[in-house]
Every structure is written in structure tokens, then in C-alpha cells.
């Protein structure tokens, strides 16, 4: 079984046409093929039930034992963003009491424990990527979690629980985090920590905590400075190539590195404040800007990163929203120290203030 799975993974890696397949082709050419290798009979609807109906909705496949749903599989095209479909799949699974769910586009496979507490990402206990991970490891995980014999015996859930409980094992993360760093070092992002977390999960299947990544970054201050300088250069180049209008955020250079430093105080418009955390700086700046420019504060909604908004009137659009007092606006606070400072300066610049109106004392 394992060797056959490894062989098929190798074939998929060589055939780049995967990226151009539609959903139906993914189902018949990849999903059903793997289910067959894993001991399921794709022609027996009592085992592999396609288009399983839940009220007025349908799940692509239900894996069944003795007429009982044991696992749900939802399939999407490779070009689709899986994150947009995980809530739907987990809601279906929760309603039916299904303990194991899989969301896949043929290339990436996300495994969930739907009945666990937490948000969707916290219930995602493992991830597989055919083009990033070792084929032998992928085959082992498929057998553990999706083979008919493992699901029938209940071992699949036991092993899923073990992975869920031990997904932060230092031995795995210490190996995966450096690989993730090497992968993103030439293409830095504002939210470096978030990007490193995602890439680590993609490479290893385990999602590290912010503290795991920050501990890794603690040992790389010089590289962080280099990346920040490179990012500032790229940002300034983009700014010069695309001049901003009065409603477009101005690019502000941030030359200091605040990673691993503790903020002592700030001097903001000649008033001294003593924030306890870095995020309180951005909150204070946001409150002040709103108090001065409430009538046109909508301009802050144009402050966006490559993957997320920094301000919104809908808190669900932000990872860690914080309300800006006496307003309808929320500010993103799930940012590292450098991003906090940069966002604060960009918001000030948006309303015509210079960065020297905000002085930060940190050690």
C-alpha cells in the first residue's frame, strides 16, 4: 500500500497539469485513486458516498463504515483558496457528529478534528503538500489517517488526537522553522512571523506557536535587519513607481529594529505615555488620529498589507481586532514590534504628520 501511494505522489509531482484540472477531474483522477489505494471501494456507495446530502447542502465524499459517516472529504480546484471553505466543511461535520474531516484541492490536504474546541485553524491538526513534503512521510500519514482499516479500527482518530496534542514538538519545529526561513528570506513580508508560521506548517504539517517562531528569530537579529532594509528599499521603489494620491497611504521608512526590545515610553505630540505593550502604541496613535480626523478617518481603511487589512469596520476581518474608542473602527494588533511602529507612522503620514511626532524609547 505504502509503495503504491509513494509512486502515485511521484507521478503527480511530475505531471504539472494538476494545476489546471477542474474539480471533477481532481475527484476522479486523484481523490478516488488515493481512496482506492487506501483500501476503500470507490464503486461501493456504502463505503464511499459521493455528494452526501446534509439538509440542502452536500459534502463531496463521505467515508462510511456500517452505514455510519466516519470522515468527510471536501474537494476544490487547485486555484481555489481553501481557507474560504473550511468553515462550511467543519459546520457540516459538526452537525453530523463526524470526528474527521479533510479539505483538499488535490495538491494540499488539510486534516481537521471538527468536534474539537477552538477556531477553524486550531481544529486543523495536520497539513500535507505533495510538492513540499517527503513522499514517504505523506504516505505514512495517509495510511494512519485515511486508510479503511485505520478508520474502521478507530486508530485514525487516536493517531489524529496524538498529532493534535504533539503538533508542537520541538524536534519537528526546530527542523521545519529554518527551512521555512530559507524559503521566505528572499521574499519578505510585513507580517514576517505570520508568514513563517504558515510556511512552517506547509513544510512540516505542524503549525508552530508565535513563541516558537519568535524564539527562532531571537537568534537572527542581523538577518532581520537585512530583511527590513530590503523590504524598505522595495517599498520605496514601489512608492516611487506608483505615486500616492491624497487618499493613499504614504510609504514611511523604518530604520530601527525593535524586535526583541521592550518599549519603555513614547513621546507623542510632546506628551509622554508609558505603554505596557507594543500594541498599545498603535492603539494610542489610532485613537489620537481618530480624535483629530474623525470626519475622514475612512482613509485608514486603505492601509493594507499583502495578505490582510490593518484597519476595518468589521472585526471579523482582523486576527486580533482592538476597538478604537468612540468609533466604528478596529485596528489589527497581531503584529510584531517593527510592524507596530511602521503602521503607526503610516497612519500619521496618511493625515500629514511627520514621523518625528512619535518618539519611541525601547531597550
C-alpha positions in Angstrom: 0.0 0.0 0.0 2.7 2.5 1.0 4.9 2.0 -2.0 1.9 2.4 -4.3 1.0 5.7 -2.7 4.5 6.9 -2.9 4.5 6.0 -6.6 1.3 8.0 -7.3 2.6 11.0 -5.4 5.7 10.9 -7.7 3.5 10.8 -10.8 1.5 13.8 -9.6 4.7 15.8 -8.9 5.9 15.1 -12.5 2.5 16.0 -14.1 2.1 19.8 -13.7 -1.3 19.6 -15.4 -2.6 19.1 -11.9 -2.7 22.9 -11.6 -5.1 23.2 -14.5 -7.6 20.5 -13.6 -11.2 21.2 -12.7 -12.9 19.9 -9.6 -14.4 16.9 -11.3 -11.0 15.8 -12.6 -9.4 16.2 -9.2 -12.1 13.9 -7.7 -11.8 11.2 -10.3 -8.1 11.4 -11.1 -6.7 12.0 -7.6 -9.1 11.6 -4.7 -10.8 8.4 -5.7 -7.4 7.0 -6.8 -5.9 7.5 -3.4 -9.0 6.2 -1.6 -8.7 3.0 -3.7 -5.1 2.6 -2.7 -6.1 3.2 1.0 -8.4 0.2 0.9 -11.7 1.9 0.1 -14.0 0.6 -2.7 -14.9 3.8 -4.7 -17.7 1.9 -6.5 -19.4 1.0 -3.3 -21.6 3.9 -2.2 -22.0 2.3 1.2 -18.3 2.9 1.7 -17.6 6.0 -0.4 -20.7 8.0 -0.7 -20.4 10.9 -3.2 -22.4 14.1 -2.8 -23.6 13.2 0.7 -26.6 15.4 1.4 -26.9 17.5 4.6 -30.2 19.4 4.6 -29.9 21.4 1.3 -26.1 21.2 1.2 -23.7 18.5 0.1 -20.3 17.2 1.0 -18.2 15.8 -1.9 -17.4 12.4 -0.2 -18.4 10.6 3.0 -16.3 7.7 4.1 -18.7 5.2 5.8 -18.4 2.1 7.9 -21.6 0.1 8.5 -23.8 3.0 7.3 -22.2 5.5 9.7 -20.3 8.6 8.5 -16.7 8.4 9.7 -15.0 11.1 7.6 -16.0 13.9 5.3 -13.9 15.0 2.3 -14.5 18.3 0.5 -12.7 18.8 -2.8 -11.8 22.1 -4.5 -9.9 23.2 -7.6 -6.1 23.8 -7.1 -6.6 27.5 -7.9 -9.1 28.0 -5.0 -8.3 29.4 -1.6 -9.0 26.5 0.8 -9.4 28.9 3.8 -12.7 30.2 2.3 -14.2 26.7 2.5 -13.1 25.3 5.8 -15.9 26.8 7.9 -18.5 25.2 5.7 -16.9 21.8 5.9 -16.5 21.9 9.6 -20.1 23.1 10.1 -21.3 20.1 8.1 -19.1 17.7 10.1 -20.2 19.2 13.4 -23.9 18.8 12.5 -23.4 15.2 11.6 -21.0 14.4 14.5 -18.2 13.4 12.2 -14.9 13.3 14.0 -12.5 13.6 11.0 -12.7 15.9 8.0 -10.4 16.6 5.1 -10.3 19.7 2.8 -8.2 19.3 -0.3 -7.5 20.7 -3.8 -5.6 17.7 -4.8 -2.3 19.2 -4.0 -2.8 20.4 -0.5 -4.7 18.3 2.1 -5.9 19.9 5.4 -6.9 17.5 8.2 -9.4 18.6 10.9 -10.8 17.3 14.1 -14.2 19.1 13.7 -15.6 18.3 17.2 -12.7 19.9 19.0 -13.0 23.4 20.6 -11.3 26.4 19.0 -11.4 28.2 15.7 -11.1 26.5 12.3 -7.3 26.8 12.2 -6.9 25.3 15.7 -9.0 22.3 14.7 -6.7 21.8 11.7 -4.2 19.4 13.2 -2.2 18.5 10.1 -1.4 19.6 6.6 0.0 17.7 3.6 1.5 19.3 0.5 2.5 17.0 -2.3 5.1 19.4 -3.7 6.8 20.3 -0.4 6.9 17.3 1.9 8.6 14.0 1.7 6.5 11.4 -0.2 7.3 8.6 2.3 6.0 10.8 5.2 2.9 11.7 3.3 2.2 8.1 2.5 2.5 7.1 6.2 0.2 9.9 7.3 -2.4 8.9 4.6 -2.4 5.3 5.9 -2.6 6.4 9.5 -5.4 8.8 9.0 -7.4 7.8 5.9 -7.0 4.1 5.3 -10.1 2.0 5.6 -8.5 -0.3 8.1 -7.4 2.5 10.3 -10.7 4.3 10.3 -12.6 1.1 10.9 -10.5 0.2 13.9 -10.7 3.7 15.4 -6.9 4.1 15.1 -7.3 7.0 12.7 -8.9 9.2 15.4 -6.4 8.0 18.0 -3.5 9.0 15.8 -5.2 12.2 14.8 -5.5 13.1 18.5 -1.9 12.2 19.1 -0.8 14.5 16.3 -3.1 17.3 17.6 -1.6 17.0 21.1 2.0 16.8 20.0 2.0 19.0 16.9 4.3 21.5 18.6 7.1 19.0 19.3 10.4 20.9 19.4 12.2 18.3 17.3 9.8 18.8 14.3 9.6 22.6 14.6 13.4 23.1 15.1 13.9 21.4 11.8 11.0 23.0 9.9 11.4 26.6 11.0 14.8 27.1 9.4 13.5 25.5 6.2 10.6 27.9 6.2 13.0 30.8 6.9 15.2 29.9 3.9 12.1 29.7 1.7 10.8 33.2 2.5 14.1 35.1 3.1 14.2 36.4 -0.4 10.6 37.4 -0.4 10.0 39.1 3.0 6.6 40.2 4.1 5.4 42.8 6.6 4.0 40.1 8.8 7.1 38.0 8.9 6.1 36.0 11.9 2.7 35.0 10.4 4.3 34.1 7.0 6.9 32.0 8.8 4.2 30.2 10.7 2.3 29.4 7.6 5.3 28.2 5.6 6.5 26.0 8.5 3.1 24.3 8.6 3.2 23.8 4.8 6.6 22.2 5.1 6.2 20.1 8.2 2.4 19.7 8.7 2.7 21.2 12.2 1.6 24.7 13.0 4.0 26.4 15.4 3.0 29.0 18.0 4.1 32.6 17.7 6.5 32.0 20.6 8.2 29.2 18.7 8.9 31.4 15.7 10.0 34.4 17.8 12.5 32.2 19.7 14.0 31.2 16.3 14.1 34.9 15.3 15.8 35.8 18.5 19.0 34.3 17.2 18.8 36.1 13.9 18.9 39.9 14.6 21.3 40.7 11.8 19.2 38.8 9.2 16.1 40.6 10.4 17.8 44.0 9.9 18.9 42.9 6.4 15.3 41.8 5.6 13.8 45.0 7.0 16.3 47.1 4.9 15.5 45.1 1.8 11.8 45.5 2.4 12.1 49.2 2.9 14.0 49.5 -0.3 11.3 47.5 -2.2 8.6 49.5 -0.6 10.2 52.8 -1.5 10.7 51.6 -5.1 7.1 50.7 -5.4 6.1 54.0 -3.9 8.2 55.9 -6.5 6.7 53.9 -9.3 3.2 54.4 -8.1 2.8 57.9 -6.6 0.1 58.1 -4.0 -2.9 60.4 -4.1 -4.2 62.2 -1.1 -6.2 59.1 -0.1 -3.3 56.7 -0.5 -1.0 55.8 2.5 2.5 57.3 2.1 5.4 54.9 2.5 7.4 55.6 5.6 10.9 54.2 6.2 11.5 52.5 9.5 15.3 52.1 10.0 15.3 51.0 13.6 14.8 47.4 14.6 12.5 46.9 17.6 12.4 43.1 17.6 13.3 41.6 21.0 13.1 45.0 22.6 10.8 46.3 25.4 9.1 49.6 25.0 9.8 51.9 27.9 7.9 55.0 26.9 6.8 57.1 23.9 6.6 60.8 23.3 3.6 61.5 21.1 2.9 65.1 20.1 5.0 66.3 23.1 3.1 64.1 25.6 4.8 61.2 27.3 3.0 57.9 27.6 4.1 54.6 29.2 2.6 51.7 27.2 2.8 48.2 28.6 3.0 46.5 25.3 3.9 47.4 21.7 0.3 47.1 20.5 -0.7 49.9 22.9 1.4 52.3 20.8 -0.7 51.6 17.7 -3.9 51.8 19.7 -2.8 55.2 21.1 -1.8 56.6 17.7 -5.1 55.3 16.2 -7.2 57.0 19.0 -5.3 60.3 18.5 -5.7 60.2 14.8 -9.4 59.5 15.0 -9.9 62.3 17.5 -8.2 64.7 15.1 -9.7 63.4 11.9 -12.9 61.6 12.7 -14.7 63.0 9.6 -12.3 61.4 7.1 -10.9 58.5 9.2 -12.2 56.1 6.5 -8.9 56.8 4.7 -7.3 54.4 7.2 -9.1 51.5 5.5 -6.7 51.9 2.7 -3.8 50.7 4.9 -3.4 47.1 3.9 -0.6 44.5 3.8 -0.2 41.9 1.1 -2.4 39.5 2.9 -4.5 41.5 5.4 -6.1 44.7 6.4 -4.8 46.8 9.3 -8.0 48.7 9.9 -11.6 47.7 9.4 -15.1 48.4 10.5 -15.7 44.6 10.7 -13.7 43.0 13.5 -14.1 39.5 11.8 -11.7 40.7 9.1 -8.9 41.1 11.6 -6.9 38.4 13.5 -6.7 40.4 16.8 -9.0 43.4 16.4 -8.9 46.2 19.0 -11.7 48.8 19.0 -10.7 52.5 18.5 -12.7 54.2 21.3 -15.9 56.1 20.4 -15.7 55.0 16.8 -16.9 52.2 14.5 -13.3 51.3 13.6 -11.0 48.4 14.7 -7.2 48.2 14.4 -5.2 45.0 13.9 -2.9 44.3 16.8 -1.5 40.9 15.8 1.8 42.5 14.6 5.4 42.3 15.7 7.2 45.4 17.1 8.6 46.6 13.8 5.2 46.4 12.1 3.5 48.2 15.1 5.9 51.2 14.6 5.6 51.1 10.8 1.8 51.0 10.9 1.8 53.9 13.4 4.0 56.0 11.2 1.9 55.2 8.1 -1.3 56.2 9.8 0.3 59.5 10.9 1.6 60.1 7.4 -1.8 59.5 6.0 -3.1 62.6 7.8 0.0 64.7 7.0 2.1 64.2 10.2 5.8 63.6 10.3 7.3 60.5 11.9 9.3 62.6 14.4 5.9 63.4 16.1 6.3 59.9 17.6 9.4 59.1 19.5 9.9 55.6 21.0 12.2 54.7 23.8 12.9 51.0 23.9 15.6 48.7 25.4 
